[in-house]
Amino acid sequence: MCDISRREFLFSGTAILTLAAEGELLGGPVPAGAAEAATADLIAPDIYFHEGNVADNADAVCNNGWIMFEDYVLVIDANFPAGAKLIIGKIRSLTDKPIRFAFDTHHHGDHAYGNQVFVENGGVPVAHTGVIEEMQRYETGYYGNKPGRWEEAAKGRADLRTTRLKPPSVLFSKDLIFDDGKHRVELMHLGVAHTHGDALAWLPKEKILFTGDVCVNGPYNYVGDGDVGKWIETLEAAKQLGAKIVCTGHGPRSVATVLDDQQAFFKALREQVGSVMAGRPPEEAKTQVELIRATLKGNAQIARFVATAGPDDAFPAQVQKVYQELTGKSLAALERQPRLARQVHARSHGSASASSA
């Protein structure tokens, strides 16, 4: 017993004890709120996952994670400001270690707009260099002289109006490693996917992968800022890591098969668009969207990734994006779909604005 820590002892065996059980077992007090946080979020010793709420104006929209190292805490994704405050509160109910780093998996607001909140609480925003490049392109209110995505998103989110955009200040071009001898977290850019600056957090000892929106678990894929063909390749690289637990950017956390399923969805989408639309004149394209949707919905492996027709339907934009990638041409019948998809993405990812994250 002298060679292992109290927490390591309590986590040995087949069952993982909650923090409340640990306190009861050792006869010590449990901090206020700690039992609830541990029960909901604990996935391995010192490693936590929080599932966000993909809904209009939710506090925490994206999924978050955090790792409690010996001397500090690393947070996965900054969320929106309200979400950042919620996550900081959860962490504070568990530990008084300083929150030193907030890793933005990509530049979208529901993953990065909470950076300033972490800075005010002693943290440093960290990201791949592509995140800065994307922010320079879209955050023209910060880098230029005209309103950008932050300003548009602030119209629908009060929490943005009480803080400011804070781009990440610690950048890496390929990978960045945190290792205290007990825990190791490797931040890595595996290629273009959801955006051109996506990066993942890999925990090789625990075989846990935090994917950001490189992989989601439900109909949450926004393709407007990425490349579907390259996305498939990036997912293949992620699969090679050998994860056992996959903490997706949106939707419930899962296991390794979610990477297969996400990749299979994009492969099937490209195959269907190529075979059904390639030989048809552009004006007929729109008539084929529902046929492709029905075909993909009929595939049990990928059905959950296919959006349902309705006002918040991004599927036609996914078809349009893939067609453009395959042929180099835009479908006139679907020319409004990319903008509609951004509106859907804005609404479902925490802002009513058409140009938000």
Summary of the structure (lengths in Angstrom):
residues: 357
radius of gyration: 20.8
end to end distance: 49.5
largest distance: 73.6
contacts: 1269
relative contact order: 0.11
helix: 41%
strand: 15%
